[in-house]
Amino acid sequence: MKQSDFDVVVVGGGHAGTEAAAAASRMGVRTALVTLRLQDLGVMSCNPAIGGLGKGHLVREIDAMDGIMGRIADQAGIQFRLLNRRKGPAVQGPRAQADRQLYRKAMLSELSKTQNLTIIEGEVVKFIGTSENIGGVVLSDGSEIRATATVLTTGTFLGGIVHIGDKSYPGGRMGDDPSNELSSVLRDMDLAKGRLKTGTPPRLDGRTIDWDQLEKQPGDDDPVVFSFMNDRPFAKQVSCAITHTNEKTHDVIRQNLDRSAMYGGHIDGIGPRYCPSIEDKIIRFSEKTSHQVFLEPEGLEDHTVYPNGISTSLPEDVQEDYVRSIVGLEDVDILQPGYAIEYDYVDPRSLDFKLSVINANGLFLAGQINGTTGYEEAAAQGLVAGLNAAAQALGHEYINFARSESYIGVMIDDLTIKGVSEPYRMFTSRAEFRLTLRADNADQRLTSKALEIGCVSDDRKAAFESKMTKLQSGRDILENQIFSPREVNDIGIKVSKDGAKRTALELLAFPNVDFEVLRPHRDEFKFLDQSVTDQITKESKYANYLKRQLRDVALLKKDEEVSFPSNFDFSSLPGLSNELKAKLISVKPTNLAQASRIEGMTPAALTLLLAKIRQSERLQAG
């Protein structure tokens, strides 16, 4: 029997697995990545697009930690758009349509040259060790891969079932078998589990679409890429197109709802509320006579088109009827039918902030297995799990992403404290501190953290330090340039003539004032890089609001510093309801801030918890 020894083994080569393997490898530990097929590394099972509102923030944060998703997306992106461009930077989200083949090719190239990483083709069927202490994995051919830490990123493969109308068959995605043996192993472990579902639309042959009838949707003229290491796209840029469903489309769907897997009672799992199927849209928004459909190319050399907005689990003949009722798609050929997929997930409240299983030492979970949806959410979890798996192997302190410093922290906190009732998707509205957690400043928030824990390349370190030096120099210049009220009014900025002088930084905080308004009025401004002044302008716009938000952040951090002792007994607390005790025992919060976010927590209960913590500290102090 073949046996290999590693520090970390990652199971699954999707977005969570590739990010986890890359992160662990950057930490300097011997890492194995086990995938069913080499060519499926980084495969985009659904829409080949990266980013969006909230999701784009996650990709920027992954990149700030020297992760790989942003750089791969930049290499494969064929259309870049900054969503909410007309709104403030806090709610703007970079998004890219990607070439599916370019993405996989770039991912394989990236991982193949990653130091400390070995890629192994195979299927994991069980763990080494006991359910309380995992020591690696066993492959279907009997090979053993021993490791200090195991990261499981199985996506939709655990107990996966594909549904098309009344037809169902086992599958992790279209054309792939599920991981039933591993699913059985997890079922035997003491973990809370459930079933979720997601779906895809039918794939269309772009050569049979009447593009001339459709509204074109080009990318941005000045594309905003994901990685702080890049300033432009790498691939040829293309346009997408927009069409709409209509009353005929809706009639076809209504008449066949009983044949839908979802509405025909074939699926028990809960789907994502914010990415509904076309059947859901027709029922939930019955007053609407049409819905947008975005026709998004899957690649430069690929004729396949992804019709974003019409995911379905209707039978193939019904799919053909309703798709061909849409303008521009009257003669379209369907290359692959849409389908729903139902799969097992583990209640993420079974995990701690490291994404390690609380009752199974050495086992980490990341991605859709934790109840999330989306490539970006999966990759961000992979980053967290990979870094912490490496930290365990090295005997280092674990890496925590605070809710106040990152969207990654918001997501991890939401998952492990609140759990999920439907597939979890990131939105900017989930973050209390979104004025500080902008996509444009992700490197300023997190790259210092990455440098501290040692997961950053020399190139990234040099680029970050150079940028920070330029930014500080620019701030100093702007802070030292003073304008009188008369000078300000002469520039065209209306202020009262009260004698109060203002710095250039203060002027940039004014609405509708950008740096180009100020540049001609001081010689010192003429040589400042536009990238520097753009960033400082964004900071200035939020300066007054940030002062208030930073006070709230400080209060949160104060509560985060009040930690429960490792042996804290929540069951013995008098004055707490049995319901709250049960939730505290289940969640096992590590600090008072986490306890405060448990559903049903009251100020009185928090006061009691704080008093008990202080009592424990006094007893330990002796």
Secondary structure as UniProt FT lines:
FT   STRAND          3..11
FT   HELIX           15..26
FT   TURN            27..28
FT   STRAND          31..35
FT   HELIX           38..40
FT   TURN            41..42
FT   STRAND          49..51
FT   TURN            53..54
FT   HELIX           55..64
FT   TURN            65..66
FT   HELIX           69..76
FT   STRAND          77..83
FT   TURN            84..86
FT   HELIX           89..91
FT   STRAND          93..98
FT   HELIX           100..112
FT   TURN            115..116
FT   STRAND          117..121
FT   STRAND          124..130
FT   TURN            131..132
FT   STRAND          133..139
FT   TURN            140..141
FT   STRAND          144..152
FT   TURN            155..156
FT   TURN            158..159
FT   STRAND          161..164
FT   TURN            165..166
FT   STRAND          167..170
FT   TURN            174..175
FT   HELIX           180..188
FT   STRAND          193..200
FT   STRAND          203..205
FT   HELIX           206..208
FT   HELIX           211..213
FT   STRAND          215..217
FT   TURN            228..229
FT   STRAND          240..244
FT   HELIX           247..255
FT   HELIX           257..259
FT   TURN            261..265
FT   TURN            273..274
FT   HELIX           278..284
FT   TURN            285..287
FT   STRAND          292..297
FT   STRAND          304..308
FT   HELIX           316..323
FT   TURN            324..325
FT   TURN            327..328
FT   TURN            330..331
FT   STRAND          334..336
FT   STRAND          339..346
FT   HELIX           348..350
FT   TURN            353..354
FT   STRAND          356..357
FT   TURN            358..359
FT   STRAND          363..365
FT   HELIX           368..370
FT   HELIX           375..394
FT   TURN            403..405
FT   HELIX           407..413
FT   HELIX           414..418
FT   HELIX           428..430
FT   TURN            432..436
FT   HELIX           439..441
FT   HELIX           442..453
FT   HELIX           458..480
FT   STRAND          482..483
FT   HELIX           485..491
FT   STRAND          502..503
FT   HELIX           504..508
FT   TURN            511..512
FT   HELIX           515..518
FT   HELIX           519..521
FT   HELIX           523..525
FT   TURN            526..527
FT   HELIX           530..560
FT   TURN            566..567
FT   HELIX           570..572
FT   TURN            574..575
FT   HELIX           578..587
FT   HELIX           592..596
FT   TURN            599..600
FT   HELIX           603..621
//
